[in-house]
Amino acid sequence: MYNILISAASGVALFLLLLFAVKLPWWVSLLLGLVVFSVAFLLISRVIMKRVMVSIETAGKDLQAQPPRFEKAVRELKEALQYGKWQIYVEGQVNSQIGMIYYMKRDFSNAFPFLEKSFFKNWAAMAMLAICYMKRQKKDKMIATFEKAVQWNSKESLLWGLYAYCLNECGDVSKAKEVMGRGLKKLPGDGPLKDNLECLEQGKKMKMRSYGDMWFQFHLESLGALQKHQMAAMGGRMQRRMVARR
């Protein structure tokens, strides 16, 4: 990464200058060199991340527009990929955002290559990648992806629910129960996890709609069910507006 290289070069240059030209003790030269490395790294990181955040915020405004400007948002984010060479994890974070946009559009073929490069701490993007593997009948990769996601995001109730749901869809009910049990150890007393574990133990279909819009964005319901949910949500918003106007 350019940031690390530039910062390290600055620190080494100062270390050598102080050691051989100024004749300071080696430990003083090293200490000052490390200070310069740290300051340079932080300053460059701040500049790069500020530029990346501008792109992400602009893309967010495009997605919130009516109608959403999906392609414009993707173009804005793709431009931010240039900063991936400068700062660690930037490329993964931007790829996560692009992949999620395509996925939520149900453009799974375009979403997949970006989701493959997702930042491991973005649990939603990792879950979408795991679901893509499930749909491609690659159960081992699905499990590996979910395991990596829960390792870094163990406090996300919906992530544990998605993991168990996908295992159940693959016919591995016992493994699904085990995952729900692991989730409850991380989130004791979590209502949706407890309810869905009971559903699995009783041989019933898992009830994921309690997670609301967050659940529907993973497109594991039929298109008809999604449309009904959107219409119901729209009706609820209209009713609230009418009440507010009275």
CORFENVEN-V441633 format. One line per field, one symbol per residue. ss: DSSP state (H for helix, E for strand, C for the rest). psi: psi as a letter, one per 20 degrees, with the letter a starting at -180 (. if undefined). burial: I if it has 9 or more other C-alpha atoms within 8 Angstrom, else O. A space follows every 10 residues. Layout:
ss->???
psi->???
burial->???
This chain:
ss->CHHHHHHHHH HHHHHHHHHH HCCCCHHHHH HHHHHHHHHH HHHHHHHHHH HHHHHHHHHH HHHHCCCCCH HHHHHHHHHH HHHHHCCCCH HHHHHHHHHH HHHHCCCHHH HHHHHCCCCC CCHHHHHHHH HHHHHCCCHH HHHHHHHHHH HHCCCCHHHH HHHHHHHHHC CCHHHHHHHH HHHHHHCCCC HHHHHHHHHH HCCCCCCCHH HCHHHHCCCC CCHHHHHHHH HHHHHHHHHH HHHHHC
psi->phgggggghg ggghghghgh gikqqhhggg ghhhgggggg gggggggghg hghggghghh hhhirorqmg hggggghhhi hhihihpqig ghgghggghh ggghikmhhh hghhhhjqpi inhgghghgh hghghjlmgg hgghghghgh hilijoghgh ggggghgghi jmgghggggh ggghhhmpjp ghggghghgg hjkrpqniii ibhhghiili rqhghghggg gggghggggh hhghi.
burial->IOIIOIIIII IIIIIIIIIO OOOIOOOOII OIIIIIIIOI IOOIIOOIOO IIOOIIOIII OIIOOOOOII OIIIOIIIOI IOIIIIIOOI IIIIIIIIII IIIIOOIIOI IIIIIOIIII OIIOIIIIII IIIIOOOIIO IIIOIIOIII OOIIOOIOII IIIIIIIIOO OIIOIIIOII IOIIOOIOOI OIIIIIIOII OOOOOOIIOO IOOOIIOIIO OOOOOIOOOO OOOOOOOOOO OOOOOO
